[in-house]
Amino acid sequence: MSFSDYSLTPSNNLTIDGQSIAEGTTSPGTINMAIRQLMSDGRELYDQVTAIDLSGYAPLDAPAFTGQPTVSARGAVLHHGNAANASGRIFVQAEGAATPTMSNGDILMTY
């Protein structure tokens, strides 16, 4: 059995690997077996998730890109259409402040 076999509606989950967990019909031994099955299902899910190679994706805590992101459609990704732009940093500062040291492709916005 796996977690995909369970229903999102709790009342529809009446058995775990053939063991009844319905109200009023469950013996203590069945509860033990059901808990063991849930633990096994959880470990199976853990093994599957950790087996997925996510090294090609940016980590959630500190994303870093080593090149220009590939964009297949319009969306929430700010990018340059010209690969010759070496940088894509965005500076936001008050008008009149000293201009920061910028690279080709950087954007300066003032308010």
URRAQUI-V146810 format. One record per residue. N is the residue number from 0. SS is DSSP state (hx for helix, st for strand, lp for the rest). PSI is psi as a letter, one per 30 degrees, with the letter a starting at -180 (NA if undefined). OMEGA is omega in radians with two decimals (NA if undefined). Layout:
BEGIN
{{N/SS/PSI/OMEGA} {N/SS/PSI/OMEGA}}
END
This chain:
BEGIN
{{0/lp/l/3.07} {1/lp/l/-3.13} {2/hx/f/3.12} {3/hx/f/3.11} {4/hx/f/-3.11} {5/lp/l/3.11} {6/lp/l/3.02} {7/lp/f/3.09} {8/lp/j/-3.05} {9/hx/e/-3.09} {10/hx/f/3.09} {11/hx/f/-3.14} {12/lp/i/-3.06} {13/lp/f/3.11} {14/st/l/3.01} {15/st/j/-3.12} {16/lp/h/3.09} {17/lp/f/-3.14} {18/st/k/-3.13} {19/st/k/3.02} {20/lp/g/3.12} {21/lp/k/-3.13} {22/lp/k/3.05} {23/lp/f/-3.10} {24/lp/g/-2.99} {25/lp/k/3.09} {26/lp/l/3.12} {27/hx/e/3.11} {28/hx/e/3.12} {29/hx/e/3.10} {30/hx/e/3.12} {31/hx/e/-3.12} {32/hx/e/3.13} {33/hx/e/3.11} {34/hx/e/3.11} {35/hx/e/3.12} {36/hx/e/3.09} {37/hx/e/3.10} {38/hx/e/3.11} {39/hx/e/3.11} {40/hx/e/3.11} {41/hx/e/3.12} {42/hx/e/3.10} {43/hx/e/3.11} {44/hx/e/3.11} {45/hx/e/-3.14} {46/hx/e/3.14} {47/hx/e/-3.11} {48/hx/e/-3.13} {49/hx/f/3.12} {50/hx/f/3.13} {51/lp/k/-3.13} {52/lp/j/-3.14} {53/lp/g/-3.06} {54/lp/f/3.12} {55/lp/g/-3.12} {56/lp/l/3.12} {57/lp/k/3.07} {58/lp/k/-3.10} {59/lp/e/-3.05} {60/lp/f/-3.13} {61/lp/i/-3.12} {62/lp/k/3.10} {63/lp/k/3.12} {64/lp/k/3.12} {65/lp/f/3.12} {66/lp/a/3.14} {67/lp/k/3.09} {68/lp/k/3.08} {69/lp/k/-3.11} {70/lp/k/-3.10} {71/lp/f/-3.14} {72/lp/l/3.07} {73/lp/k/-3.14} {74/lp/a/-3.02} {75/lp/h/3.12} {76/lp/j/3.08} {77/lp/k/-3.11} {78/lp/l/3.07} {79/lp/k/3.07} {80/lp/f/-3.10} {81/lp/j/-3.11} {82/lp/f/3.13} {83/lp/f/3.09} {84/lp/j/-3.01} {85/lp/f/-3.06} {86/lp/l/3.12} {87/lp/g/3.14} {88/lp/k/3.11} {89/st/k/3.10} {90/st/k/3.06} {91/st/k/-3.09} {92/st/l/3.10} {93/lp/k/3.12} {94/lp/k/-3.13} {95/lp/f/3.10} {96/lp/l/-3.13} {97/lp/k/3.13} {98/lp/k/3.13} {99/lp/l/3.03} {100/lp/k/-3.02} {101/lp/l/3.07} {102/lp/l/3.10} {103/lp/k/3.14} {104/lp/f/3.10} {105/lp/l/-3.12} {106/st/k/3.11} {107/st/k/3.08} {108/st/k/3.11} {109/st/l/3.09} {110/lp/NA/NA}}
END
